[in-house]
């Protein structure tokens, strides 16, 4: 792969991603336009591809997702969360406990340093975890590998669960790819750019996604602006996010992580099973379906879970509320957990 020019690498990435994404869509796989590019990116990254997605493009893509989420958000989302706050709080605490247990066992039975194991196993926004890890003595390369490896596992598992739950209705076949766009589209672009800029300027974790979602939801639910996020723009954002995740799986980092890769995989699968058990418990006490509960508790990145939820006809507002609450909980407790694992989890 290194022998190919950057132009040919880009051409190969585009063509194979389009082909694989189209095949997955034919079989009604949820988030096919995310999973296809992500899989191709992983293969090319491990093959030595040198192309990378600009961080600015990745940030803008997160803002596009924020506006897509904003169309499903309204003040009424707070009512079920507040009404069932003991259950919501219990799920958050159990998630933190599952994350801590996963990180403890990973550090205990591998050669990973405590901070690296703690931040790598934290089920929050992957990009936010990587950004914060270096400030607490963690190896950011291994943290990034662990975080995006978990995103890959979670995205594949969530797509399979959605496909089994919804059958051929998992992916809508009546999408209008190029709708008529009015001034609402211009307003949506303004929200995207404003949210992305402010999120980066104030260094808000996952702010490029959360700020456009909040700003857009305020405008959209109040009737001030009707947001327009066409399918072609979402497909482009999905592909760029998939490539960003996939191309991070470079050969040097993979070789660095190879010694502890089995422990990483077991840790990820264990955390996914624990979160799946919490999802089942959630369906017993709340009026939510299993797929909604699974995505709400799924330990993946905020952006990838949003993409899968949007293509799976679930309660997107509930999913994003739970994921956002967990993200901020992880950010608040992450430093203390890293110190705890560094002190007590080493053999």
Secondary structure as GFF3:
##gff-version 3
##sequence-region A 1 347
A	DSSP	alpha_helix	6	26	.	.	.	ID=ss1
A	DSSP	alpha_helix	32	46	.	.	.	ID=ss2
A	DSSP	alpha_helix	55	70	.	.	.	ID=ss3
A	DSSP	alpha_helix	77	83	.	.	.	ID=ss4
A	DSSP	alpha_helix	85	108	.	.	.	ID=ss5
A	DSSP	alpha_helix	114	120	.	.	.	ID=ss6
A	DSSP	alpha_helix	126	133	.	.	.	ID=ss7
A	DSSP	three_ten_helix	134	136	.	.	.	ID=ss8
A	DSSP	alpha_helix	140	166	.	.	.	ID=ss9
A	DSSP	three_ten_helix	167	170	.	.	.	ID=ss10
A	DSSP	alpha_helix	183	201	.	.	.	ID=ss11
A	DSSP	alpha_helix	207	221	.	.	.	ID=ss12
A	DSSP	alpha_helix	231	246	.	.	.	ID=ss13
A	DSSP	alpha_helix	251	257	.	.	.	ID=ss14
A	DSSP	three_ten_helix	258	260	.	.	.	ID=ss15
A	DSSP	alpha_helix	261	285	.	.	.	ID=ss16
A	DSSP	alpha_helix	290	297	.	.	.	ID=ss17
A	DSSP	alpha_helix	302	310	.	.	.	ID=ss18
A	DSSP	alpha_helix	316	344	.	.	.	ID=ss19
###
